[in-house]
Amino acid sequence: MEAALLTIAELTKAVEANWARQVDWLKTLTSFPSERGEEAPCQDWIAREFAGRGWQVDRYRLADVTMDQLPGYSPVMDTDYERAVQVVAAVRAPEQRGRSLIMQGHIDVVPRGPEEMWTDPPYKPVVRGNRLFARGACDMKGGVSAMVFAMDALRSAGYLPAADVYVQTVTEEESTGNGALSTLARGYRADAVLIPEPTEQHILRATVGVMWFRLKIRGRPVHVSRSEEGTNAILSAYHLIAALQCYTKELNERVKSHPWFSKLNAPLKFNPGKIRGGDWASSTPAWCEVDCRIAVLPGMTLADFRKELEQTVATAAKQDGFLANNPPEVIWSGFQADDYVLEPGSDFEATMRAAHEAITGRKAEEAILPAVTDCRFYGRYYNIPSICYGPAGADSHGFDEYVELDSVKQTTIVIADCIQRWCGLRKAG
């Protein structure tokens, strides 16, 4: 027989009872420098943590999964998928009395940058007041702790979900999304997906699509004393960057007719994020490479957008005497991500909103993000309602990143309530 739902007071008490342990767990999680290619130690620790809870654990590498023919796959270079470990824990119900759920979070983090520009070392978490500071605390290990300890709260109260729940920690969210895609290639499905990205406890309504690409530019090297006789690949790169900035302004004019993204001012961003080139300070550079990120015009296919961007680069190159005859290359590597819109009206959104209002006493606000999340895989490609809802924090991808601990606690209670409303409850054995 299906168990009655726990009261808000009972849920809150269960989360409070585990709170000190949750903060310590989050401190340990954020102490792992799980930057791209270095995530395995963190994932191995998580796998042990999940197994210790009695969950069935599937630990595998991206190299073990064939997925390059699946919708949403992004090409990669400069990384080793033999080292990219993913973890899926299954908490299965003997009888499916409710609706199944995937809870997924990424544990990969962006590079720390110069450590001397942090107040405290980025992988030595520090709590000051209501804030826990560390790389990845906000994006998104605080949310990962919330989904794990929401399950712990239900168990502490003597209950388990009455439908299958899959708790997933993935990598590659910051660069391709292939970690999330691998779980689908592995066969994991559910009736809904919750990703506790740091949304300030708002419902994430929409995210833009994103592409990564590399510009490869050549030049003619000469001694700097006669630089007018050669070309400078680095300065040529600036010319192409300026053309792409103009293109981005045009894209933001075109997006003003979109029903969701028009609500934001200039939601489509372009960023030349990494540049290298040249071999000698006294020689004009013969080469330059620029790694870039650009948002995709919503509603446009990825193939059409790639063609349009390549044409933008080619047109700009023709205005340069050397590049006109030595055209730059555009290499696609990393994100090839469509936009995603959570259309209003799904049962899962109603459940999420009901849980939020019950715990906070307020109706949930919604957010539109000029960035990308893993929601697109489930919601766009596999037609599984997918929501981002997670704690508040600041300075993701920046220095002194932090998550607000009060928000982590409240998010944990909301997620626990969402689980019981969506999955139902059964008595723990």
KETORKE-691936 format. One record per residue (C-alpha): residue in one letter; x, z, y. Coordinates in steps of 0.25 Angstrom, whole numbers, padded with zeros to 4 digits, always signed. Each point is the difference from the previous one (the first is absolute). Layout:
! KETORKE-691936
AXZY
...
This chain:
! KETORKE-691936
M+0000+0000+0000
E+0005-0004+0014
A+0005+0012+0008
A-0005+0004+0013
L+0009-0004+0012
L+0008+0011+0006
T-0004+0006+0014
I+0009-0003+0012
A+0004+0015+0000
E+0004-0001-0015
L+0008-0013+0003
T+0007+0006+0012
K+0003+0013-0008
A+0007-0008-0011
V+0008-0008+0010
E+0004+0012+0008
A+0005+0007-0013
N+0009-0012-0003
W+0005-0002+0015
A+0013+0007+0000
R+0004-0008-0013
Q-0005-0013+0006
V+0009+0002+0012
D+0012+0003-0009
W-0004-0013-0008
L-0001-0008+0013
K+0014+0005+0004
T+0006-0004-0013
L-0007-0013+0000
T+0006-0003+0014
S+0014+0004-0003
F+0001-0012-0009
P+0007-0012+0008
S-0010-0010-0007
E+0005-0012+0009
R-0002-0014-0006
G+0008-0001-0013
E+0002+0015-0001
E-0014+0005-0004
A+0003+0003-0015
P+0004+0015+0001
C-0012+0003+0009
Q-0009-0007-0010
D+0006+0006-0012
W-0002+0014+0006
I-0015-0004+0003
A-0001-0005-0015
R+0004+0014-0005
E-0009+0007+0010
F-0012-0009-0005
A+0003+0002-0015
G+0001+0015+0003
R-0014+0000+0004
G-0004-0006-0013
W-0003-0014+0006
Q+0004-0012-0008
V+0012-0007+0007
D+0003-0014+0000
R+0014-0002+0006
Y+0005-0014+0001
R+0009-0009+0009
L-0005-0012+0008
A+0010-0009-0009
D-0009+0004-0012
V-0012-0007+0006
T-0003-0015+0002
M-0008-0002+0013
D+0006-0011+0008
Q-0012-0009-0003
L-0011+0010+0004
P-0007+0000+0014
G+0007+0009+0010
Y+0014-0001-0006
S+0012-0001+0010
P+0013-0006-0003
V+0013+0009+0001
M+0015-0001+0002
D+0011+0010+0002
T-0007+0010-0009
D+0001+0004-0015
Y-0013+0002-0007
E+0007+0006-0012
R+0001+0013+0009
A-0014-0001+0006
V-0008+0011-0008
Q-0015+0001+0000
V-0008+0012-0005
V-0015+0000-0004
A-0006+0013-0005
A-0014-0001-0008
V-0010+0012+0000
R-0010-0006-0009
A-0014+0006-0003
P-0005+0000-0014
E-0013-0006+0005
Q-0002-0008+0013
R-0011+0008+0007
G+0005-0004+0014
R+0007-0011+0006
S+0015-0002-0002
L+0010+0001+0011
I+0014-0005+0004
M+0008+0009+0009
Q+0013-0007+0005
G+0011+0003+0009
H+0014-0006+0003
I+0012+0008-0001
D+0010-0010+0006
V+0004+0003+0014
V+0007-0009+0011
P+0015+0002+0003
R+0003+0013+0008
G+0009-0007+0010
P+0011+0008+0007
E-0001+0014-0005
E+0006+0006+0013
M-0013-0005+0008
W-0008+0010-0009
T-0002+0014+0005
D+0001+0004-0015
P+0006-0007-0012
P-0011-0010-0004
Y+0000+0004-0015
K+0001+0015+0003
P-0015+0003+0003
V-0003+0010+0011
V-0013+0007+0003
R-0002+0004+0015
G-0013+0005+0003
N-0011-0009-0006
R+0010-0012-0002
L+0009-0003-0012
F+0011-0009+0005
A+0007-0010-0010
R+0001-0015-0002
G-0012-0004-0008
A-0008+0013+0003
C-0011-0008+0008
D+0002-0014-0007
M-0005+0004-0010
K+0005+0012-0008
G-0009+0010+0007
G-0012-0009-0005
V+0006+0000-0014
S+0001+0015-0001
A-0015+0000+0005
M-0005-0009-0012
V+0008+0008-0010
F-0004+0014+0004
A-0015-0005+0002
M+0001-0002-0015
D+0007+0014-0002
A-0011+0007+0009
L-0011-0005-0010
R+0008+0004-0012
S+0003+0014+0007
A-0015+0001+0001
G-0002-0003-0015
Y-0004-0014+0001
L+0004-0014-0002
P-0006-0014+0004
A-0011-0005-0009
A+0006-0014+0001
D+0014-0006-0001
V+0009+0003+0011
Y+0014-0007+0002
V+0010+0006+0009
Q+0010-0010+0004
T+0013+0000+0008
V+0006-0013+0003
T+0012-0006+0007
E+0002-0013+0008
E-0012+0003+0010
E+0009-0001+0011
S+0005-0014-0003
T-0009-0008-0010
G-0011+0008-0006
N+0005-0004-0014
G+0000+0014-0005
A-0015+0001+0002
L-0002-0014-0006
S+0008+0004-0012
T-0011+0011-0003
L-0010-0010-0001
A+0008-0010-0008
R+0002+0012-0009
G-0015+0001-0002
Y-0004+0012+0008
R-0014-0002+0006
A-0011+0010+0006
D-0013+0000+0007
A+0007+0003+0013
V+0014+0003+0007
L+0004+0011+0009
I+0014-0002+0007
P+0003+0013+0009
E+0008-0008+0011
P+0002+0008+0013
T-0013-0004+0007
E-0003+0013+0007
Q-0011+0002-0009
H-0007-0013+0004
I-0006-0010-0009
L+0009-0012+0001
R-0009-0012+0003
A+0010-0012+0000
T+0015-0004+0000
V+0007-0012+0004
G+0007-0009-0009
V+0015+0000+0001
M+0012-0010-0004
W+0015+0002-0001
F+0009-0011+0002
R+0015-0003+0003
L+0005-0010+0010
K+0014-0006-0004
I+0007-0007+0011
R+0013-0007+0001
G+0009-0003+0011
R+0013-0007+0003
P+0012+0010+0001
V+0011-0002+0010
H+0010+0009+0007
V-0008+0008+0011
S+0009-0006+0010
R-0007-0013-0001
S-0013+0005-0004
E-0007-0012+0007
E+0005-0009-0011
G-0007+0008-0011
T-0013+0007-0002
N-0003+0015-0002
A-0010+0002-0011
I-0004+0014+0005
L-0004-0006+0013
S-0007-0011-0007
A-0008+0012-0007
Y-0004+0005+0013
H-0006-0013+0003
L-0008+0000-0012
I-0005+0014+0002
A-0005-0003+0013
A-0008-0011-0005
L-0006+0009-0011
Q-0004+0010+0011
C-0007-0011+0007
Y-0007-0004-0013
T-0004+0015-0002
K-0007+0000+0014
E-0008-0012-0004
L-0004+0006-0013
N-0005+0012+0007
E-0009-0009+0009
R-0005-0006-0012
V-0004+0013-0007
K-0009+0004+0011
S-0012-0006-0007
H+0002+0008-0012
P-0011+0010-0003
W+0009+0012-0003
F+0014-0003+0005
S-0005-0004+0014
K-0002+0015+0002
L+0015+0002+0001
N+0009-0005+0011
A+0010-0010-0005
P-0001+0005-0015
L+0009-0011-0005
K+0015+0004+0002
F+0013-0007-0002
N+0013+0007-0003
P+0014-0005-0002
G+0004+0012-0007
K+0014-0003-0005
I+0011-0009+0004
R+0014-0004-0005
G+0009-0011+0003
G+0014-0005+0004
D+0014+0003-0006
W+0009+0002+0012
A-0001+0006+0014
S+0008-0012+0005
S-0007-0011-0007
T-0014-0005+0003
P-0008+0004-0012
A-0003-0011-0010
W-0012+0008-0006
C-0010+0010+0003
E-0012+0005-0009
V-0012+0008+0006
D-0010+0007-0009
C-0013+0000+0007
R-0014+0006-0002
I-0013-0007+0006
A-0015+0003-0002
V-0008-0011-0006
L-0012-0006+0008
P-0012+0006-0007
G-0009-0010-0007
M+0012-0010-0002
T+0006-0002-0013
L+0014+0004-0003
A+0004-0014-0003
D-0006-0006+0013
F+0007+0011+0008
R+0013-0002-0006
K-0001-0015+0004
E-0004+0003+0014
L+0012+0010+0001
E+0010-0010-0005
Q-0005-0010+0009
T+0002+0010+0012
V+0014+0002-0004
A+0003-0015-0002
T-0006-0003+0013
A+0009+0010+0007
A+0012-0005-0008
K-0002-0014+0006
Q+0002+0005+0014
D+0015+0004-0004
G+0010-0011-0001
F+0007+0006-0013
L-0012+0005-0007
A-0008-0013+0002
N+0010-0006-0010
N+0003+0013-0008
P-0014+0006-0001
P-0001+0015-0003
E-0006+0005-0014
V-0012+0008-0001
I+0001+0009-0013
W-0012+0007-0004
S+0003+0014-0007
G-0008+0012+0001
F-0014+0002+0004
Q-0009-0012-0002
A-0013+0009+0003
D-0014-0004+0004
D-0008+0008+0009
Y-0010+0010-0006
V-0014+0004+0006
L-0008+0012-0007
E-0014-0006+0002
P-0010+0011+0004
G-0010+0005-0010
S+0007+0003-0013
D-0004+0012-0008
F+0015+0004+0000
E+0000+0000+0015
A-0013+0008+0001
T+0006+0010-0010
M+0013+0002+0008
R-0008+0002+0013
A-0009+0010-0007
A+0013+0008-0004
H+0006-0001+0013
E-0012+0005+0008
A-0003+0011-0010
I+0014+0006+0002
T+0003-0003+0014
G-0014+0001+0006
R+0002-0014+0007
K-0003-0014-0003
A+0012-0008-0004
E+0006-0009+0010
E+0005-0014-0004
A+0014-0006+0003
I+0005-0015+0001
L+0015-0001-0003
P+0009-0011+0005
A+0008+0002-0013
V-0002-0001-0014
T-0003+0009-0012
D-0002-0002-0015
C-0015+0000+0001
R+0000-0015+0001
F+0004-0001-0015
Y-0012+0008-0005
G-0010-0004+0010
R+0003-0014+0003
Y+0006-0006-0013
Y-0007+0009-0010
N-0013+0003+0007
I+0002+0015-0002
P-0005+0008+0012
S+0013+0006+0006
I+0001+0010+0012
C+0012+0006+0007
Y-0003+0014+0005
G+0011+0010+0002
P+0006+0011+0009
A+0005+0000+0014
G+0015-0001+0004
A+0009-0008+0009
D+0013-0008+0001
S-0001-0008-0013
H+0012-0009+0000
G+0006+0007+0011
F+0009+0013+0002
D-0006+0014-0002
E-0012-0005-0008
Y-0010+0011-0004
V-0013+0003-0006
E-0010+0010+0005
L-0001+0011-0011
D-0014+0004+0004
S-0005-0014-0001
V+0007-0001-0014
K-0008+0012-0004
Q-0013-0005+0005
T+0002-0014-0006
T+0003+0006-0014
I-0014+0007+0001
V-0007-0012+0004
I+0007-0008-0011
A-0004+0010-0010
D-0014+0000+0005
C+0000-0016-0001
I+0005+0001-0014
Q-0011+0009-0005
R-0011-0008+0008
W+0005-0013-0006
C+0005+0004-0014
G-0009+0012-0003
L+0006+0012-0006
R+0001+0005-0015
K+0005+0014-0004
A+0015+0000-0003
G+0004+0003-0014
